[in-house]
């Protein structure tokens, strides 16, 4: 479960998101949607402690985090198996010996995302979709009860999309709390039970079918386009 | 000239040559992994900036204690860390990027260092600080270089996994904790220490050469991080030996001779290494056929 209370994040004194309060229930599967500049990535980064924020964030359990693909240095000389094994980082840390079970877990995770034949390949030789699958393998190895994914479906082909969605369904079935930034509204409607519509503030939050109605989407667009960066809201 | 006269006699006959080679071996051991990580983190020019940044500290140390090692090394470490800290703070609290701030602060530091030595020393002193003399390395300097190299290797061994993760995917590492900063600061501090170790032998201007040139060449030869570090270390050793022998037989200044030897390996690597021009050319031909 993730609880947010009056969460506000500012860039250079301008609010990127403000006064976000609410709860991602344990075992929920939520899509965060909103126009460009709505603060979706900012919200995720604040939740995992990458951005300074005011207000309270409470995450019950370890959080696995998938940053945007562009944040990964794919030129670094690392193999696919080593990247998957990095999911063991919080258990092994810097000094503990990598157990054979952990290597087995990494191998199984690569099999799950269809990359078992790519284990010894370097990251630089992978396509964007293959790289995204390798990063999902790392999250499978990490096996955290809360998973936050920032635009995991950007620039992936249909086969990769099917694999990634199947992994999400498995995690949802296993009771993990999933929060995913999604741009494709049709995908959000068809595969996510819950949604949070964001436009620097919460426009709507609840069942996906109710949140993603045309009225709310229009309100989100209007809130972004009508936003004056020099204005600060009056809410406490 | 026999092989013995070419390579062994200078080492067996002269203690300063043995000490110089030992210094270069130790220096390469520390500088190789630091240089490789600087290249992989796209911070190559930061290494150059930091090598210049130690000069005002070394200059103050020189004014206070002459060429006594504790004063020079201590001043260099303080100045290098101060420039790294100020550049980091300036990029955090202003709109200017970190590389621009490093450029700004190192230029100020370099000018300040040259001014201090020129005012209170002589041109000979300035040349010594800028270019060093590996052939004049004494036992205390050798111990300092060995200690810094040992510290570097131990710290990297203890923090290897986290450091790699911080390079590849910093957001993933830092999610849930803020340990990424620890790795970055530790790495910058080690970079400064190795540059200070280097300037004892090579001078502030040449110290970065033995760090960056073998590292840049290694990227063209190896596909893995351990392979790159090993390749950079071997390149550093070969360049040191060749440079020292050139210096001895041709009466050349030792620091530039070593750095130029490393530069020759780098230039050859650009052409013949698997990831250099020839490797790409072969891959393109393979695709066309």
Boltz contact constraints between the chains, C-beta under 6 A:
constraints:
  - contact:
      token1: [A, 48]
      token2: [B, 175]
      max_distance: 6.0
  - contact:
      token1: [A, 48]
      token2: [B, 176]
      max_distance: 6.0
  - contact:
      token1: [A, 50]
      token2: [B, 174]
      max_distance: 6.0
  - contact:
      token1: [A, 63]
      token2: [B, 176]
      max_distance: 6.0
  - contact:
      token1: [A, 65]
      token2: [B, 175]
      max_distance: 6.0
  - contact:
      token1: [A, 67]
      token2: [B, 171]
      max_distance: 6.0
  - contact:
      token1: [A, 71]
      token2: [B, 171]
      max_distance: 6.0
  - contact:
      token1: [A, 72]
      token2: [B, 169]
      max_distance: 6.0
  - contact:
      token1: [A, 73]
      token2: [B, 168]
      max_distance: 6.0
  - contact:
      token1: [A, 76]
      token2: [B, 40]
      max_distance: 6.0
  - contact:
      token1: [A, 76]
      token2: [B, 167]
      max_distance: 6.0
  - contact:
      token1: [A, 76]
      token2: [B, 168]
      max_distance: 6.0
  - contact:
      token1: [A, 77]
      token2: [B, 223]
      max_distance: 6.0
  - contact:
      token1: [A, 77]
      token2: [B, 224]
      max_distance: 6.0
  - contact:
      token1: [A, 77]
      token2: [B, 225]
      max_distance: 6.0
  - contact:
      token1: [A, 78]
      token2: [B, 168]
      max_distance: 6.0
  - contact:
      token1: [A, 86]
      token2: [B, 165]
      max_distance: 6.0
  - contact:
      token1: [A, 94]
      token2: [B, 159]
      max_distance: 6.0
  - contact:
      token1: [A, 94]
      token2: [B, 161]
      max_distance: 6.0
  - contact:
      token1: [A, 94]
      token2: [B, 162]
      max_distance: 6.0
